[in-house]
Each structure stands twice: as C-alpha cells, then as structure tokens.
Amino acid sequence: MGPLLVGMPRKSYQGGFSSPASSKLVGLNEISESISREMASRLSLKVAFPVLASCCVPEATSASGDTSGLLQEAALVVEEHTLGILQDVA
C-alpha cells in the first residue's frame, strides 16, 4: 500500500484557495504521495465529500526513460474509473 491521503472539499473560503484541502495520514513514497494527493483533491472536489486515496507506484520506466508522463496518464485512467464508482455509490 502506498501513502494514504484524505481530500476534503472546501465548504468555506472557496475563493481563497486553488485546490481542496488534503492531508497525508501515513506513508513515505514521495512520487506516490504526489499522485495520491492530486487524486484525492480532485475527486473530493468532484463528488463534494471526503475521499481517501492511496496508490503505490512501481519503479517503471518508458522506452525513453521518462516516467512522469506515463505515471500521470495511468493515474488519470484510475481517477476516471474511481470517479464513476463514487458517483454510482453516492
């Protein structure tokens, strides 16, 4: 399991901040934390309730050696699928 973060939609001060509040609960992996934080923040903004997110990013490289674009693309696919599930449940 990767770092666990919680994203909270802002009820007050909505105009003063660019993204929802998020906080790391546990975990150490810096890359996985960044992806989990973005995912939790965006999902909580879209569904308007707190969202817990955790992802564990393996040490993968593309043919060019650049992993950032590959990881972001994979995270967006997971986020879209997760959003569909959350909207079905809510």
MODELLER restraints for C-alpha pairs under 7 A, 6 or more apart:
rsr = mdl.restraints
at = mdl.atoms
rsr.add(forms.Gaussian(group=physical.xy_distance, feature=features.Distance(at['CA:1:A'], at['CA:54:A']), mean=6.97, stdev=0.5))
rsr.add(forms.Gaussian(group=physical.xy_distance, feature=features.Distance(at['CA:1:A'], at['CA:55:A']), mean=6.65, stdev=0.5))
rsr.add(forms.Gaussian(group=physical.xy_distance, feature=features.Distance(at['CA:1:A'], at['CA:56:A']), mean=5.78, stdev=0.5))
rsr.add(forms.Gaussian(group=physical.xy_distance, feature=features.Distance(at['CA:2:A'], at['CA:27:A']), mean=6.23, stdev=0.5))
rsr.add(forms.Gaussian(group=physical.xy_distance, feature=features.Distance(at['CA:2:A'], at['CA:29:A']), mean=6.92, stdev=0.5))
rsr.add(forms.Gaussian(group=physical.xy_distance, feature=features.Distance(at['CA:2:A'], at['CA:32:A']), mean=6.38, stdev=0.5))
rsr.add(forms.Gaussian(group=physical.xy_distance, feature=features.Distance(at['CA:2:A'], at['CA:54:A']), mean=5.50, stdev=0.5))
rsr.add(forms.Gaussian(group=physical.xy_distance, feature=features.Distance(at['CA:2:A'], at['CA:55:A']), mean=4.89, stdev=0.5))
rsr.add(forms.Gaussian(group=physical.xy_distance, feature=features.Distance(at['CA:2:A'], at['CA:56:A']), mean=4.20, stdev=0.5))
rsr.add(forms.Gaussian(group=physical.xy_distance, feature=features.Distance(at['CA:3:A'], at['CA:26:A']), mean=5.48, stdev=0.5))
rsr.add(forms.Gaussian(group=physical.xy_distance, feature=features.Distance(at['CA:3:A'], at['CA:27:A']), mean=3.81, stdev=0.5))
rsr.add(forms.Gaussian(group=physical.xy_distance, feature=features.Distance(at['CA:3:A'], at['CA:28:A']), mean=6.22, stdev=0.5))
rsr.add(forms.Gaussian(group=physical.xy_distance, feature=features.Distance(at['CA:3:A'], at['CA:29:A']), mean=6.57, stdev=0.5))
rsr.add(forms.Gaussian(group=physical.xy_distance, feature=features.Distance(at['CA:3:A'], at['CA:32:A']), mean=6.61, stdev=0.5))
rsr.add(forms.Gaussian(group=physical.xy_distance, feature=features.Distance(at['CA:3:A'], at['CA:33:A']), mean=5.56, stdev=0.5))
rsr.add(forms.Gaussian(group=physical.xy_distance, feature=features.Distance(at['CA:3:A'], at['CA:54:A']), mean=5.49, stdev=0.5))
rsr.add(forms.Gaussian(group=physical.xy_distance, feature=features.Distance(at['CA:3:A'], at['CA:55:A']), mean=6.68, stdev=0.5))
rsr.add(forms.Gaussian(group=physical.xy_distance, feature=features.Distance(at['CA:4:A'], at['CA:24:A']), mean=6.04, stdev=0.5))
rsr.add(forms.Gaussian(group=physical.xy_distance, feature=features.Distance(at['CA:4:A'], at['CA:25:A']), mean=5.51, stdev=0.5))
rsr.add(forms.Gaussian(group=physical.xy_distance, feature=features.Distance(at['CA:4:A'], at['CA:26:A']), mean=5.35, stdev=0.5))
rsr.add(forms.Gaussian(group=physical.xy_distance, feature=features.Distance(at['CA:4:A'], at['CA:27:A']), mean=6.29, stdev=0.5))
rsr.add(forms.Gaussian(group=physical.xy_distance, feature=features.Distance(at['CA:4:A'], at['CA:52:A']), mean=6.85, stdev=0.5))
rsr.add(forms.Gaussian(group=physical.xy_distance, feature=features.Distance(at['CA:4:A'], at['CA:53:A']), mean=5.77, stdev=0.5))
rsr.add(forms.Gaussian(group=physical.xy_distance, feature=features.Distance(at['CA:4:A'], at['CA:54:A']), mean=4.59, stdev=0.5))
rsr.add(forms.Gaussian(group=physical.xy_distance, feature=features.Distance(at['CA:5:A'], at['CA:22:A']), mean=6.80, stdev=0.5))
rsr.add(forms.Gaussian(group=physical.xy_distance, feature=features.Distance(at['CA:5:A'], at['CA:23:A']), mean=5.54, stdev=0.5))
rsr.add(forms.Gaussian(group=physical.xy_distance, feature=features.Distance(at['CA:5:A'], at['CA:24:A']), mean=4.32, stdev=0.5))
rsr.add(forms.Gaussian(group=physical.xy_distance, feature=features.Distance(at['CA:5:A'], at['CA:25:A']), mean=5.49, stdev=0.5))
rsr.add(forms.Gaussian(group=physical.xy_distance, feature=features.Distance(at['CA:5:A'], at['CA:36:A']), mean=6.44, stdev=0.5))
rsr.add(forms.Gaussian(group=physical.xy_distance, feature=features.Distance(at['CA:5:A'], at['CA:37:A']), mean=6.10, stdev=0.5))
rsr.add(forms.Gaussian(group=physical.xy_distance, feature=features.Distance(at['CA:5:A'], at['CA:40:A']), mean=6.81, stdev=0.5))
rsr.add(forms.Gaussian(group=physical.xy_distance, feature=features.Distance(at['CA:5:A'], at['CA:52:A']), mean=5.66, stdev=0.5))
rsr.add(forms.Gaussian(group=physical.xy_distance, feature=features.Distance(at['CA:5:A'], at['CA:53:A']), mean=5.34, stdev=0.5))
rsr.add(forms.Gaussian(group=physical.xy_distance, feature=features.Distance(at['CA:5:A'], at['CA:54:A']), mean=6.35, stdev=0.5))
rsr.add(forms.Gaussian(group=physical.xy_distance, feature=features.Distance(at['CA:6:A'], at['CA:22:A']), mean=5.49, stdev=0.5))
rsr.add(forms.Gaussian(group=physical.xy_distance, feature=features.Distance(at['CA:6:A'], at['CA:23:A']), mean=5.50, stdev=0.5))
rsr.add(forms.Gaussian(group=physical.xy_distance, feature=features.Distance(at['CA:6:A'], at['CA:24:A']), mean=6.56, stdev=0.5))
rsr.add(forms.Gaussian(group=physical.xy_distance, feature=features.Distance(at['CA:6:A'], at['CA:40:A']), mean=6.05, stdev=0.5))
rsr.add(forms.Gaussian(group=physical.xy_distance, feature=features.Distance(at['CA:6:A'], at['CA:50:A']), mean=6.73, stdev=0.5))
rsr.add(forms.Gaussian(group=physical.xy_distance, feature=features.Distance(at['CA:6:A'], at['CA:51:A']), mean=5.54, stdev=0.5))
rsr.add(forms.Gaussian(group=physical.xy_distance, feature=features.Distance(at['CA:6:A'], at['CA:52:A']), mean=4.38, stdev=0.5))
rsr.add(forms.Gaussian(group=physical.xy_distance, feature=features.Distance(at['CA:6:A'], at['CA:53:A']), mean=6.24, stdev=0.5))
rsr.add(forms.Gaussian(group=physical.xy_distance, feature=features.Distance(at['CA:7:A'], at['CA:20:A']), mean=6.69, stdev=0.5))
rsr.add(forms.Gaussian(group=physical.xy_distance, feature=features.Distance(at['CA:7:A'], at['CA:21:A']), mean=5.87, stdev=0.5))
rsr.add(forms.Gaussian(group=physical.xy_distance, feature=features.Distance(at['CA:7:A'], at['CA:22:A']), mean=4.27, stdev=0.5))
rsr.add(forms.Gaussian(group=physical.xy_distance, feature=features.Distance(at['CA:7:A'], at['CA:23:A']), mean=6.73, stdev=0.5))
rsr.add(forms.Gaussian(group=physical.xy_distance, feature=features.Distance(at['CA:7:A'], at['CA:40:A']), mean=4.58, stdev=0.5))
rsr.add(forms.Gaussian(group=physical.xy_distance, feature=features.Distance(at['CA:7:A'], at['CA:41:A']), mean=4.66, stdev=0.5))
rsr.add(forms.Gaussian(group=physical.xy_distance, feature=features.Distance(at['CA:7:A'], at['CA:44:A']), mean=5.62, stdev=0.5))
rsr.add(forms.Gaussian(group=physical.xy_distance, feature=features.Distance(at['CA:7:A'], at['CA:50:A']), mean=5.55, stdev=0.5))
rsr.add(forms.Gaussian(group=physical.xy_distance, feature=features.Distance(at['CA:7:A'], at['CA:51:A']), mean=5.17, stdev=0.5))
rsr.add(forms.Gaussian(group=physical.xy_distance, feature=features.Distance(at['CA:7:A'], at['CA:52:A']), mean=6.40, stdev=0.5))
rsr.add(forms.Gaussian(group=physical.xy_distance, feature=features.Distance(at['CA:8:A'], at['CA:20:A']), mean=5.93, stdev=0.5))
rsr.add(forms.Gaussian(group=physical.xy_distance, feature=features.Distance(at['CA:8:A'], at['CA:21:A']), mean=5.22, stdev=0.5))
rsr.add(forms.Gaussian(group=physical.xy_distance, feature=features.Distance(at['CA:8:A'], at['CA:22:A']), mean=5.96, stdev=0.5))
rsr.add(forms.Gaussian(group=physical.xy_distance, feature=features.Distance(at['CA:8:A'], at['CA:41:A']), mean=6.85, stdev=0.5))
rsr.add(forms.Gaussian(group=physical.xy_distance, feature=features.Distance(at['CA:8:A'], at['CA:44:A']), mean=5.78, stdev=0.5))
rsr.add(forms.Gaussian(group=physical.xy_distance, feature=features.Distance(at['CA:8:A'], at['CA:49:A']), mean=6.55, stdev=0.5))
rsr.add(forms.Gaussian(group=physical.xy_distance, feature=features.Distance(at['CA:8:A'], at['CA:50:A']), mean=4.60, stdev=0.5))
rsr.add(forms.Gaussian(group=physical.xy_distance, feature=features.Distance(at['CA:8:A'], at['CA:51:A']), mean=6.72, stdev=0.5))
rsr.add(forms.Gaussian(group=physical.xy_distance, feature=features.Distance(at['CA:9:A'], at['CA:20:A']), mean=5.12, stdev=0.5))
rsr.add(forms.Gaussian(group=physical.xy_distance, feature=features.Distance(at['CA:9:A'], at['CA:21:A']), mean=6.55, stdev=0.5))
rsr.add(forms.Gaussian(group=physical.xy_distance, feature=features.Distance(at['CA:9:A'], at['CA:44:A']), mean=5.34, stdev=0.5))
rsr.add(forms.Gaussian(group=physical.xy_distance, feature=features.Distance(at['CA:9:A'], at['CA:45:A']), mean=5.22, stdev=0.5))
rsr.add(forms.Gaussian(group=physical.xy_distance, feature=features.Distance(at['CA:9:A'], at['CA:48:A']), mean=5.65, stdev=0.5))
rsr.add(forms.Gaussian(group=physical.xy_distance, feature=features.Distance(at['CA:9:A'], at['CA:49:A']), mean=6.09, stdev=0.5))
rsr.add(forms.Gaussian(group=physical.xy_distance, feature=features.Distance(at['CA:9:A'], at['CA:50:A']), mean=6.47, stdev=0.5))
rsr.add(forms.Gaussian(group=physical.xy_distance, feature=features.Distance(at['CA:10:A'], at['CA:20:A']), mean=5.66, stdev=0.5))
rsr.add(forms.Gaussian(group=physical.xy_distance, feature=features.Distance(at['CA:10:A'], at['CA:21:A']), mean=6.72, stdev=0.5))
rsr.add(forms.Gaussian(group=physical.xy_distance, feature=features.Distance(at['CA:19:A'], at['CA:41:A']), mean=6.81, stdev=0.5))
rsr.add(forms.Gaussian(group=physical.xy_distance, feature=features.Distance(at['CA:20:A'], at['CA:41:A']), mean=5.37, stdev=0.5))
rsr.add(forms.Gaussian(group=physical.xy_distance, feature=features.Distance(at['CA:20:A'], at['CA:45:A']), mean=6.43, stdev=0.5))
rsr.add(forms.Gaussian(group=physical.xy_distance, feature=features.Distance(at['CA:21:A'], at['CA:41:A']), mean=6.78, stdev=0.5))
rsr.add(forms.Gaussian(group=physical.xy_distance, feature=features.Distance(at['CA:22:A'], at['CA:37:A']), mean=6.53, stdev=0.5))
rsr.add(forms.Gaussian(group=physical.xy_distance, feature=features.Distance(at['CA:22:A'], at['CA:41:A']), mean=6.14, stdev=0.5))
rsr.add(forms.Gaussian(group=physical.xy_distance, feature=features.Distance(at['CA:32:A'], at['CA:55:A']), mean=5.91, stdev=0.5))
rsr.add(forms.Gaussian(group=physical.xy_distance, feature=features.Distance(at['CA:32:A'], at['CA:56:A']), mean=5.63, stdev=0.5))
rsr.add(forms.Gaussian(group=physical.xy_distance, feature=features.Distance(at['CA:32:A'], at['CA:57:A']), mean=5.58, stdev=0.5))
rsr.add(forms.Gaussian(group=physical.xy_distance, feature=features.Distance(at['CA:36:A'], at['CA:53:A']), mean=5.57, stdev=0.5))
rsr.add(forms.Gaussian(group=physical.xy_distance, feature=features.Distance(at['CA:36:A'], at['CA:54:A']), mean=5.48, stdev=0.5))
rsr.add(forms.Gaussian(group=physical.xy_distance, feature=features.Distance(at['CA:36:A'], at['CA:55:A']), mean=5.92, stdev=0.5))
rsr.add(forms.Gaussian(group=physical.xy_distance, feature=features.Distance(at['CA:39:A'], at['CA:53:A']), mean=6.84, stdev=0.5))
rsr.add(forms.Gaussian(group=physical.xy_distance, feature=features.Distance(at['CA:39:A'], at['CA:79:A']), mean=6.44, stdev=0.5))
rsr.add(forms.Gaussian(group=physical.xy_distance, feature=features.Distance(at['CA:40:A'], at['CA:51:A']), mean=5.69, stdev=0.5))
rsr.add(forms.Gaussian(group=physical.xy_distance, feature=features.Distance(at['CA:40:A'], at['CA:52:A']), mean=6.21, stdev=0.5))
rsr.add(forms.Gaussian(group=physical.xy_distance, feature=features.Distance(at['CA:40:A'], at['CA:53:A']), mean=5.32, stdev=0.5))
rsr.add(forms.Gaussian(group=physical.xy_distance, feature=features.Distance(at['CA:43:A'], at['CA:51:A']), mean=6.76, stdev=0.5))
rsr.add(forms.Gaussian(group=physical.xy_distance, feature=features.Distance(at['CA:43:A'], at['CA:83:A']), mean=6.60, stdev=0.5))
rsr.add(forms.Gaussian(group=physical.xy_distance, feature=features.Distance(at['CA:44:A'], at['CA:50:A']), mean=5.50, stdev=0.5))
rsr.add(forms.Gaussian(group=physical.xy_distance, feature=features.Distance(at['CA:44:A'], at['CA:51:A']), mean=5.44, stdev=0.5))
rsr.add(forms.Gaussian(group=physical.xy_distance, feature=features.Distance(at['CA:60:A'], at['CA:67:A']), mean=6.78, stdev=0.5))
rsr.add(forms.Gaussian(group=physical.xy_distance, feature=features.Distance(at['CA:61:A'], at['CA:67:A']), mean=5.17, stdev=0.5))
